[in-house]
Amino acid sequence: MCDIMERLMRENNEQSYEKGRQEEKISMIKNAIAKGYTYNDIAEFVNLSVEEVKGLANA
């Protein structure tokens, strides 16, 4: 039982961490757009495609 709880807690922590990283990336993208950076520039900065940047910018 203890192993199951530990595994569930670890998985939950990993999911929370990834969600936080995604939210931070979205915030950075929106801030960069507000400062006048192009989608191409932002894509290069965050190592994503232009399409991914556009999608996250509208999230």
CNS distance restraints for C-alpha pairs under 8 A (distance, minus, plus):
assign (resid   1 and name CA) (resid   5 and name CA) 6.44 0.50 0.50
assign (resid   2 and name CA) (resid   6 and name CA) 6.16 0.50 0.50
assign (resid   3 and name CA) (resid   7 and name CA) 6.09 0.50 0.50
assign (resid   4 and name CA) (resid   8 and name CA) 6.13 0.50 0.50
assign (resid   5 and name CA) (resid   9 and name CA) 6.07 0.50 0.50
assign (resid   6 and name CA) (resid  10 and name CA) 6.09 0.50 0.50
assign (resid   7 and name CA) (resid  11 and name CA) 6.13 0.50 0.50
assign (resid   8 and name CA) (resid  12 and name CA) 6.07 0.50 0.50
assign (resid   9 and name CA) (resid  13 and name CA) 6.13 0.50 0.50
assign (resid  10 and name CA) (resid  14 and name CA) 6.22 0.50 0.50
assign (resid  11 and name CA) (resid  15 and name CA) 6.18 0.50 0.50
assign (resid  12 and name CA) (resid  16 and name CA) 6.11 0.50 0.50
assign (resid  13 and name CA) (resid  17 and name CA) 6.08 0.50 0.50
assign (resid  14 and name CA) (resid  18 and name CA) 6.24 0.50 0.50
assign (resid  15 and name CA) (resid  19 and name CA) 6.11 0.50 0.50
assign (resid  16 and name CA) (resid  20 and name CA) 6.15 0.50 0.50
assign (resid  17 and name CA) (resid  21 and name CA) 6.28 0.50 0.50
assign (resid  18 and name CA) (resid  22 and name CA) 6.19 0.50 0.50
assign (resid  19 and name CA) (resid  23 and name CA) 6.18 0.50 0.50
assign (resid  20 and name CA) (resid  24 and name CA) 6.13 0.50 0.50
assign (resid  21 and name CA) (resid  25 and name CA) 6.17 0.50 0.50
assign (resid  22 and name CA) (resid  26 and name CA) 6.24 0.50 0.50
assign (resid  23 and name CA) (resid  27 and name CA) 6.21 0.50 0.50
assign (resid  24 and name CA) (resid  28 and name CA) 6.18 0.50 0.50
assign (resid  25 and name CA) (resid  29 and name CA) 6.17 0.50 0.50
assign (resid  25 and name CA) (resid  46 and name CA) 7.84 0.50 0.50
assign (resid  26 and name CA) (resid  30 and name CA) 6.19 0.50 0.50
assign (resid  26 and name CA) (resid  56 and name CA) 5.72 0.50 0.50
assign (resid  26 and name CA) (resid  57 and name CA) 6.36 0.50 0.50
assign (resid  26 and name CA) (resid  59 and name CA) 7.47 0.50 0.50
assign (resid  27 and name CA) (resid  31 and name CA) 6.12 0.50 0.50
assign (resid  28 and name CA) (resid  32 and name CA) 6.10 0.50 0.50
assign (resid  29 and name CA) (resid  33 and name CA) 6.22 0.50 0.50
assign (resid  29 and name CA) (resid  42 and name CA) 6.74 0.50 0.50
assign (resid  29 and name CA) (resid  53 and name CA) 7.11 0.50 0.50
assign (resid  29 and name CA) (resid  56 and name CA) 7.50 0.50 0.50
assign (resid  29 and name CA) (resid  57 and name CA) 6.18 0.50 0.50
assign (resid  30 and name CA) (resid  34 and name CA) 6.20 0.50 0.50
assign (resid  30 and name CA) (resid  57 and name CA) 5.74 0.50 0.50
assign (resid  31 and name CA) (resid  35 and name CA) 6.31 0.50 0.50
assign (resid  32 and name CA) (resid  36 and name CA) 6.48 0.50 0.50
assign (resid  32 and name CA) (resid  37 and name CA) 5.50 0.50 0.50
assign (resid  32 and name CA) (resid  42 and name CA) 7.01 0.50 0.50
assign (resid  33 and name CA) (resid  37 and name CA) 5.22 0.50 0.50
assign (resid  33 and name CA) (resid  38 and name CA) 6.73 0.50 0.50
assign (resid  33 and name CA) (resid  39 and name CA) 7.55 0.50 0.50
assign (resid  37 and name CA) (resid  41 and name CA) 6.18 0.50 0.50
assign (resid  37 and name CA) (resid  42 and name CA) 6.61 0.50 0.50
assign (resid  38 and name CA) (resid  42 and name CA) 6.27 0.50 0.50
assign (resid  39 and name CA) (resid  43 and name CA) 5.96 0.50 0.50
assign (resid  39 and name CA) (resid  50 and name CA) 5.84 0.50 0.50
assign (resid  39 and name CA) (resid  53 and name CA) 6.63 0.50 0.50
assign (resid  39 and name CA) (resid  54 and name CA) 7.02 0.50 0.50
assign (resid  40 and name CA) (resid  44 and name CA) 6.31 0.50 0.50
assign (resid  40 and name CA) (resid  50 and name CA) 5.89 0.50 0.50
assign (resid  41 and name CA) (resid  45 and name CA) 6.31 0.50 0.50
assign (resid  42 and name CA) (resid  46 and name CA) 6.15 0.50 0.50
assign (resid  42 and name CA) (resid  50 and name CA) 7.92 0.50 0.50
assign (resid  42 and name CA) (resid  53 and name CA) 7.25 0.50 0.50
assign (resid  43 and name CA) (resid  47 and name CA) 5.58 0.50 0.50
assign (resid  43 and name CA) (resid  48 and name CA) 4.86 0.50 0.50
assign (resid  43 and name CA) (resid  49 and name CA) 5.51 0.50 0.50
assign (resid  43 and name CA) (resid  50 and name CA) 5.37 0.50 0.50
assign (resid  43 and name CA) (resid  52 and name CA) 7.97 0.50 0.50
assign (resid  43 and name CA) (resid  53 and name CA) 6.06 0.50 0.50
assign (resid  44 and name CA) (resid  48 and name CA) 6.69 0.50 0.50
assign (resid  44 and name CA) (resid  49 and name CA) 7.85 0.50 0.50
assign (resid  48 and name CA) (resid  52 and name CA) 6.10 0.50 0.50
assign (resid  48 and name CA) (resid  53 and name CA) 6.51 0.50 0.50
assign (resid  49 and name CA) (resid  53 and name CA) 6.33 0.50 0.50
assign (resid  50 and name CA) (resid  54 and name CA) 6.17 0.50 0.50
assign (resid  51 and name CA) (resid  55 and name CA) 6.16 0.50 0.50
assign (resid  52 and name CA) (resid  56 and name CA) 6.15 0.50 0.50
assign (resid  53 and name CA) (resid  57 and name CA) 5.96 0.50 0.50
assign (resid  54 and name CA) (resid  58 and name CA) 6.45 0.50 0.50
assign (resid  55 and name CA) (resid  59 and name CA) 6.46 0.50 0.50
